[in-house]
Amino acid sequence: MPTIRVQTEDFDLGAEVDALRAGNAKIGGIALFVGLVRDINDGAGVSTLTLEHYPAMTQKALVDIVDQACARWDVINATVIHRVGQLMPTDQIVLVIVASGHRGDAFQACEFIIDFLKTRAPFWKKESTQKGERWVEARASDDAASSRWQALHKSEES
């Protein structure tokens, strides 16, 4: 059963991997991604990053994204943790861990989840910089990454 949490507290990477594995001998590979707050974005120094969300909408979106990954690949278990609130440069923002029988499924499902988190999960980011506060806009590269999965899925259905 996947673990999906939205929280203000930091997470312990080792403890989360251990909890996901929990002695399951069917797991042959684990892929993970940790997103961090950068100190510079779009040429400006970032002093803080504030993440906002609508709890019920966010939880539903995260569950849907993980469910889609589990339907497409042989996922044994998954963990998604996304932080909200005010974060500082080098703080951990997001954790995606996927366990599977084989590395290929784990890698692809992990990449799919993070690509869709960036484009489909209702989080809003505001940076504080030396030039003032600004909302972070979606990047074209994030949209292209999630579009790639849609195109791949359509070609698999044909």
C-alpha positions as CSV (number, residue, x, y, z in Angstrom):
1,M,0.0,0.0,0.0
2,P,1.6,3.3,-1.1
3,T,2.4,5.9,1.5
4,I,1.5,9.5,0.5
5,R,2.0,12.4,2.9
6,V,2.0,16.2,2.7
7,Q,3.7,17.7,5.7
8,T,5.7,20.6,7.1
9,E,8.3,18.5,8.8
10,D,11.4,17.2,7.2
11,F,11.8,13.5,6.3
12,D,14.5,11.0,7.0
13,L,15.5,9.4,3.7
14,G,17.0,6.3,5.3
15,A,14.0,5.7,7.6
16,E,11.6,6.1,4.6
17,V,13.5,3.6,2.5
18,D,13.6,1.1,5.4
19,A,9.9,1.5,6.0
20,L,9.2,1.0,2.3
21,R,11.3,-2.2,2.1
22,A,10.2,-3.7,5.5
23,G,11.8,-7.0,4.7
24,N,9.8,-7.6,1.5
25,A,11.8,-10.2,-0.4
26,K,9.9,-9.6,-3.6
27,I,11.6,-6.2,-4.0
28,G,14.5,-6.4,-6.4
29,G,15.0,-2.6,-7.0
30,I,14.3,0.7,-5.5
31,A,14.5,4.0,-7.3
32,L,14.2,7.4,-5.6
33,F,14.2,11.1,-6.2
34,V,14.8,13.8,-3.6
35,G,14.0,17.4,-4.6
36,L,15.8,20.2,-2.8
37,V,15.4,24.0,-2.5
38,R,18.0,25.8,-4.7
39,D,19.7,29.0,-3.6
40,I,19.4,30.5,-7.0
41,N,16.5,30.4,-9.5
42,D,16.2,32.2,-12.8
43,G,19.3,34.3,-11.9
44,A,18.1,35.5,-8.5
45,G,19.2,34.5,-5.1
46,V,16.5,32.7,-3.2
47,S,16.3,33.2,0.6
48,T,13.1,31.2,1.2
49,L,10.6,29.1,-0.7
50,T,7.0,28.9,0.5
51,L,4.8,26.1,-0.7
52,E,1.0,26.4,-0.4
53,H,-1.7,23.9,-1.3
54,Y,-5.3,22.8,-0.8
55,P,-5.1,19.7,1.4
56,A,-8.1,17.7,0.0
57,M,-7.3,18.5,-3.6
58,T,-3.6,17.8,-3.1
59,Q,-4.0,14.4,-1.4
60,K,-6.5,13.3,-4.2
61,A,-4.1,14.4,-6.9
62,L,-1.1,12.6,-5.3
63,V,-3.1,9.4,-4.9
64,D,-4.2,9.6,-8.5
65,I,-0.6,10.1,-9.8
66,V,0.7,7.1,-7.8
67,D,-2.3,5.0,-8.9
68,Q,-1.5,5.7,-12.5
69,A,2.1,4.7,-12.0
70,C,1.1,1.5,-10.3
71,A,-1.3,0.7,-13.2
72,R,1.5,1.2,-15.8
73,W,4.4,-0.5,-14.1
74,D,5.0,-3.4,-11.8
75,V,5.2,-1.4,-8.6
76,I,5.4,-3.3,-5.3
77,N,5.3,-0.2,-3.1
78,A,5.8,3.5,-3.3
79,T,6.2,6.5,-1.0
80,V,5.6,10.1,-1.9
81,I,6.3,12.9,0.7
82,H,5.8,16.5,-0.3
83,R,6.6,19.3,2.1
84,V,4.7,22.6,2.4
85,G,5.3,25.8,4.4
86,Q,8.4,27.9,4.4
87,L,11.7,26.2,3.4
88,M,15.3,27.4,3.1
89,P,17.9,26.6,0.5
90,T,19.2,23.0,0.7
91,D,16.0,21.9,2.5
92,Q,14.3,18.7,1.2
93,I,11.0,19.4,-0.6
94,V,9.9,16.2,-2.1
95,L,10.6,12.5,-1.9
96,V,9.5,9.8,-4.3
97,I,10.5,6.2,-3.7
98,V,9.4,3.3,-5.8
99,A,10.0,-0.4,-5.1
100,S,9.6,-3.0,-7.8
101,G,10.8,-6.5,-8.7
102,H,13.1,-5.0,-11.3
103,R,15.0,-1.7,-11.7
104,G,13.3,-0.7,-15.0
105,D,9.9,-0.5,-13.5
106,A,11.2,1.3,-10.4
107,F,13.1,3.9,-12.5
108,Q,10.2,4.6,-14.9
109,A,7.5,4.7,-12.3
110,C,9.7,7.1,-10.1
111,E,10.4,9.4,-13.1
112,F,6.7,9.4,-14.1
113,I,5.6,10.3,-10.5
114,I,7.9,13.2,-10.2
115,D,7.1,14.5,-13.7
116,F,3.4,14.4,-12.9
117,L,3.9,15.9,-9.4
118,K,5.6,18.9,-11.1
119,T,2.7,19.5,-13.5
120,R,-0.5,18.0,-12.0
121,A,-0.2,18.4,-8.2
122,P,-1.9,21.6,-6.9
123,F,1.1,23.2,-5.1
124,W,2.0,26.9,-5.4
125,K,5.5,28.1,-4.9
126,K,6.5,31.6,-3.8
127,E,10.2,32.6,-3.6
128,S,11.6,35.4,-1.5
129,T,14.6,36.9,-3.4
130,Q,16.7,40.1,-3.0
131,K,14.3,41.6,-5.6
132,G,11.2,40.7,-3.6
133,E,8.7,37.9,-3.6
134,R,7.6,36.2,-6.7
135,W,5.4,33.2,-7.7
136,V,7.2,30.4,-9.4
137,E,5.7,29.7,-12.8
138,A,5.6,26.2,-14.4
139,R,8.6,25.4,-16.6
140,A,8.1,24.4,-20.2
141,S,10.5,21.5,-19.6
142,D,8.2,20.1,-16.9
143,D,5.2,20.3,-19.2
144,A,7.3,18.5,-22.0
145,A,8.3,15.8,-19.5
146,S,4.7,15.0,-18.6
147,S,3.6,15.2,-22.2
148,R,6.2,12.6,-23.1
149,W,4.5,10.1,-20.8
150,Q,1.1,10.8,-22.4
151,A,2.5,10.3,-25.8
152,L,4.2,7.1,-24.7
153,H,1.0,5.8,-23.2
154,K,-1.0,6.5,-26.4
155,S,1.7,4.7,-28.5
156,E,1.5,1.7,-26.2
157,E,-2.3,1.5,-26.6
158,S,-2.0,1.4,-30.4
